[in-house]
Amino acid sequence: MSDREKEGLTKLGSQGTQYKTDYDPTLLESFSNKHPDNDYFVKFNCLEFTSL
């Protein structure tokens, strides 16, 4: 991801993110899809998964 694509993102890739224990939708960040005309299939396999 280029610096230009990271504009406006403060948490994605940050090593200093402070994670809250309560629900906080302001933690969610997004970025533009480079190829909006493409269909995507995303599969995530993980024996153990923890989400903050």
C-alpha positions in Angstrom: 0.0 0.0 0.0 1.5 3.3 -1.0 1.7 6.4 1.2 -1.0 8.0 -0.8 -3.3 5.1 -0.2 -2.7 5.3 3.5 -3.8 8.9 3.6 -6.4 9.3 6.4 -5.6 6.0 8.0 -4.3 6.2 11.5 -4.6 2.7 12.8 -4.0 0.3 9.9 -0.3 -0.8 10.1 0.3 1.3 13.3 2.5 -0.4 15.9 1.2 1.8 18.6 -2.5 1.2 18.4 -4.2 1.3 21.8 -7.1 -1.2 21.8 -10.2 -0.4 23.7 -12.2 -3.1 25.5 -15.6 -1.6 24.8 -17.3 -1.4 21.4 -16.1 1.6 19.5 -17.0 2.0 15.8 -14.4 4.8 15.4 -11.7 2.1 15.4 -12.8 0.9 12.0 -10.9 2.3 9.1 -11.4 1.7 5.4 -9.5 2.3 2.2 -10.5 2.5 -1.5 -10.7 -0.7 -3.6 -8.1 -0.4 -6.4 -10.2 -2.7 -8.6 -13.9 -2.1 -7.9 -15.0 -4.0 -11.0 -13.4 -7.2 -9.8 -15.2 -9.9 -7.9 -13.4 -11.2 -4.8 -13.5 -14.4 -2.9 -11.8 -14.2 0.5 -11.2 -17.3 2.6 -9.6 -17.1 6.0 -8.4 -20.3 7.6 -7.0 -20.1 11.1 -7.0 -22.6 13.9 -7.3 -19.8 16.4 -8.6 -16.3 15.8 -8.9 -13.4 18.2 -10.6 -10.2 17.2 -10.4 -6.9 19.0 
